[in-house]
Amino acid sequence: MAEFSLQLPDEVVEVRDWVHGFAEEVIRPVAHEYDEKEETPWPVIEEAAKIGLYSADSFGTWFLEPSGLMMVVVNEELFWGDAGIGLSLMGTGLGVAAIAGNGTPEQVMTWVPECFGTPGDLKLAAFCVTEPGAGSDVSNLRTKAVKDGDDWVLNGQKVFATNGGIADVHIVVASVDPELKSRGQASFVIPPGTPGLAAGKKEKKHGIRASHTGEVLLDDCRVPSECLLGGEEKLEERLGRAREGKKTGVQAAMSTFEATRPIVASQALGIARAAYEFALDYAKEREAFGKKIIENQSIAFNLADMKMEIDAARLLVWRAAWMAKHGGKFEAAEGSMSKLKAGEVAVWVTERAIQILGGYGYIRDFPVERWHRDSKIYTIFEGTSEIQRLVIARAISGIHIT
């Protein structure tokens, strides 16, 4: 294990400050507009691409940075700017993580650049796993992939997919052997323009409204065998072990979630920090009964608790990200801990911020109500808070709790 330090490396600090500047100067001025319009912020993505922030090279650099903290730090700053726009920029990363976590080196080299495109020719990626009858229970997927000659044919329906239907590259988790449940699943890349893949309805959401969430419909969607992530030899070996009752490793969907939970947690941190900072500034300026409201213990103590909870959540996020990079064993489900804590903290902090602002916190002229709406999804997607507690409980007890 590498030496642990709470001092961020210089290169991480440099990138953090660069991303923070982009969030402050480019994202925040249009955050309210895109939340109201519920539209993908293409001009912001274009600006990010022009400066290299939205690119395969940047994402690769952030993932490979030696401390393991670069990606979580970048996400915190972007989502401090705005969660909906941040997810429009980082949603592609979920698809990239699926390719990197399940694909061969050749597939990674081929498809990751296709997920981003270039300035003037932007691309998006979407990771499609959730279905109408399979949310937290990913073992119950009904989308099927059947081998037909040299191709695979996919049929099914995916819902709640970030960038779903508008992405250029879709990564779809499907069942290839339903009797094996989650151990009989595989991930497939669906190239741009593939017949049989269609966009379903776009969801109208409570929060993160600048990020597109939609259905993906698969109707005899045919892809060549090279689109099976990991390859057919690896799949057959894994299925054979599963049929013999042997261990097969982490299944397709969960391998992606395990890699991204600390990153998702850092996004919640960014929202919480934005709300805390706004409430702190407001409390230092707002007067009531002849004094600044921060001079009241009820306000000051709330702000103290908000700061403490954010910092505690960040330490869990950094620990999980560092462990993932340096081969730490997640014996107590530390990745799930980070996501659970950060999501719950974001909801609590943003609610406290509304309370501190009073009536101003409840109206859309002020951003805290948006941050509160945005925060709630972090107790739901990529594993609900209940699922995170289940994962942690199983890890610490060694018992298959249901």
Steps between C-alpha positions, in 0.01 A plus 500: 500500500627847411569755772186686598483878518219752534706752305380512141779465243591819317363372168164424664484848651582656163223310321257564786551874470468487121171308520371727775562800277301337220217419741491855632537686171319274251263267688352713777386792282273270296405242764158650575420536129565135415322378811192696393519387137586139588732486201843349444752787523676440169679839499655423839611155387650661189694750713624216719611308191683802360719533809552124532286454808251277316729254323627144512849627582385693806284219632785254449745728678262548793441125534872417481624775737712321765323614817158386378346829609498698175165374371312558826650848539403594143144378552456691823597825326279444196197416711570799724429690179175314423393138529290482183770653283767304685320176419468604137880521497574197716216267401713376214748384764261228617503347154876540484534323836293211366725467196819532704380261769368226272666545161820376343787745446408512131138582582608773738723657235224478240196616692610742771596777250167443324322585825628860492556602141680828437419871525242575232408130482398411854404148604333361812489156659223333701516205738169313487418251775179601686171360376133552596512187716867503594642795689683409817452132407734489200488119504149519356581653160264405219700647214647203315791451265490193275786378280406478130788397278780753546263757653313560822135606490367709792139555599366688798429834663730715712383792713655785699812498283714813518542614137277209403376532144705811417839336552718395212634194683270292721633232733220255578501232769297200385432146609661229289395217734192599707524190721829628641348835603773763549776249421348451155524864393736676260562852375473601135606812314230622261672711232347824369218452252444132573155395371269377774610749767256784552445780748194470719351774711708767667432515872394824667681499833492655846866600476816476283275630225776614264607138471307287251340187647310276263379161386696283258305248294667196343309320227706230325803722545782313326867560583814310392674271748781750552247721678478253789719658766773264608452268205321169452779282636494680833119487509488125431759436769300704751169335409660156528622574849158630599327185372741292707415705808844660520576865568493723193611837636298820505210507252483748213286776652649488849859522374415837351317623811786398730741709295275806493345521848773721653476721190123529537552576870733786410227649282266510800780669694517777243128571536522500880799731500328747268198518729710534815712781356194689380325463837813610685536815290130574537509459877793740527309766304137455603382702799206425730416650836790741469784256435640265240313172515827304526538653847212278610617163627218318323635621165870481585473148641312383192778635280763336721325164463464549124872562463589204722275258312634610160859456614423160653335385177796624297740294711294187428502583128874559492564180694293293257661661195849450645427136590366430152816641343743323730346156524333535838256228598149637545436274799237734645356618166684831526388605152136458598568684825627802308198512271251447783651768721549760228148456362335525839715800593413682176127468566537608864732794429287640219189477717684686779604765247136558403409535865774756561381709204138466605255610232784596268625143513170373367473717190669438168671839492753347740697184414462307825162352406659368180787349694249332732315352202828390341627336816215253542603278209818413688300291745341316206712440188800267474371320805241642738599583857323180604708294257821664623409407857428145385839475330677636807306272737587193295866603487542555874295196606591244240132408493274515193252748648185560293 
